[in-house]
Amino acid sequence: MGSWVALPDKAPPTSSLEEIFAEIGGQPNSCTHEEYYAFARRVRMLAPCALLVFGVGRDSIAWRTVNEGGRTLFLENNGKWIEKIGTEIGKEYIRALAYQQVYEEWEATGFSPEAVPLPELEHAPFDHRWDCIFVDAPWGPTFGRHQSTHAATAAVKPGGLIALHDCERERELTVCRVLLQARGFELIEEAERLRIYRAP
Ligand SMILES: C[S@@+](CC[C@H](N)C(=O)[O-])C[C@H]1O[C@@H](n2cnc3c(N)ncnc32)[C@H](O)[C@@H]1O
């Protein structure tokens, strides 16, 4: 007869989500608290996990804390923000990437999913190994989020989660429809402007 060993319980997190996001949320260019909590609760259920975040900002340190003990990596295209947030969280947690295709160029292809290039970066982590991915970049009026979301679908593991912010906008709704829903991603939660999808 086989013997079994009881696994130790997961260590409880050191801070609550309310504490982690107390100083952020609701400012211009940020998510609201409800939006942060919706995804952070799901990351917490899996933490320590592999968390990939498109975009840095005031919330970067919070995501590292939510995924305490896990691997959290940020991808950012704006050098100014890499410098600024790098001094807060450590530059080793941020990788620079470049987007090449503006939204209008993708639109001109008739929103072909095959026409979306992956963003450029060395040792791209688009390897179907990430548990949770948060897409809140690039900044709205610049490139559009089709490239970052496409990259997220290449990075997430089967059954993993992708959250996309600013889904009240026409562009992000198209991204959801063409690059997530049509590829079998299931919408599992909506919190204000945030949508959370599960990978097939
Ligand atoms: C919607 S912002 C992401 C903001 C971030 N989630 C936060 O908590 O502040 C998308 C991009 O804008 C830039 N950015 C970051 N923080 C910003 C801020 N406070 N104001 C304006 N742009 C910001 C970065 O290049 C980032 O990738």
The ligand as an SDF file (V2000), in Angstrom:
LIG
                    3D

 27 29  0  0  0  0  0  0  0  0999 V2000
   -1.9220   52.8190  -18.9810 C   0  0  0  0  0  0  0  0  0  0  0  0
   -0.2290   53.1020  -18.6780 S   0  0  0  0  0  0  0  0  0  0  0  0
    0.0560   51.9230  -17.4550 C   0  0  0  0  0  0  0  0  0  0  0  0
   -0.0680   52.5880  -16.1450 C   0  0  0  0  0  0  0  0  0  0  0  0
    0.2460   51.7240  -14.9810 C   0  0  0  0  0  0  0  0  0  0  0  0
   -0.5260   50.5300  -15.0080 N   0  0  0  0  0  0  0  0  0  0  0  0
    0.0610   52.5010  -13.6970 C   0  0  0  0  0  0  0  0  0  0  0  0
   -0.3150   51.9650  -12.7070 O   0  0  0  0  0  0  0  0  0  0  0  0
    0.3100   53.6790  -13.6490 O   0  0  0  0  0  0  0  0  0  0  0  0
    0.5280   52.4220  -20.0960 C   0  0  0  0  0  0  0  0  0  0  0  0
    1.9050   52.9780  -20.3820 C   0  0  0  0  0  0  0  0  0  0  0  0
    1.9600   54.3620  -20.1030 O   0  0  0  0  0  0  0  0  0  0  0  0
    3.1790   54.7070  -19.4880 C   0  0  0  0  0  0  0  0  0  0  0  0
    2.8720   55.0970  -18.1190 N   0  0  0  0  0  0  0  0  0  0  0  0
    3.1010   54.4610  -16.9740 C   0  0  0  0  0  0  0  0  0  0  0  0
    2.6550   55.1620  -15.9290 N   0  0  0  0  0  0  0  0  0  0  0  0
    2.1170   56.2870  -16.4150 C   0  0  0  0  0  0  0  0  0  0  0  0
    1.4990   57.4310  -15.8500 C   0  0  0  0  0  0  0  0  0  0  0  0
    1.3560   57.5510  -14.5250 N   0  0  0  0  0  0  0  0  0  0  0  0
    1.0740   58.4040  -16.6660 N   0  0  0  0  0  0  0  0  0  0  0  0
    1.2280   58.3120  -18.0080 C   0  0  0  0  0  0  0  0  0  0  0  0
    1.8060   57.2470  -18.6230 N   0  0  0  0  0  0  0  0  0  0  0  0
    2.2490   56.2490  -17.8390 C   0  0  0  0  0  0  0  0  0  0  0  0
    4.0720   53.4690  -19.5770 C   0  0  0  0  0  0  0  0  0  0  0  0
    4.7960   53.5570  -20.7850 O   0  0  0  0  0  0  0  0  0  0  0  0
    3.0500   52.3490  -19.6010 C   0  0  0  0  0  0  0  0  0  0  0  0
    3.5160   51.2100  -20.2670 O   0  0  0  0  0  0  0  0  0  0  0  0
  1  2  1  0
  2  3  1  0
  2 10  1  0
  3  4  1  0
  4  5  1  0
  5  6  1  0
  5  7  1  0
  7  8  2  0
  7  9  1  0
 10 11  1  0
 11 12  1  0
 11 26  1  0
 12 13  1  0
 13 14  1  0
 13 24  1  0
 14 15  1  0
 14 23  1  0
 15 16  2  0
 16 17  1  0
 17 18  1  0
 17 23  2  0
 18 19  1  0
 18 20  2  0
 20 21  1  0
 21 22  2  0
 22 23  1  0
 24 25  1  0
 24 26  1  0
 26 27  1  0
M  CHG  2   2   1   9  -1
M  END
$$$$
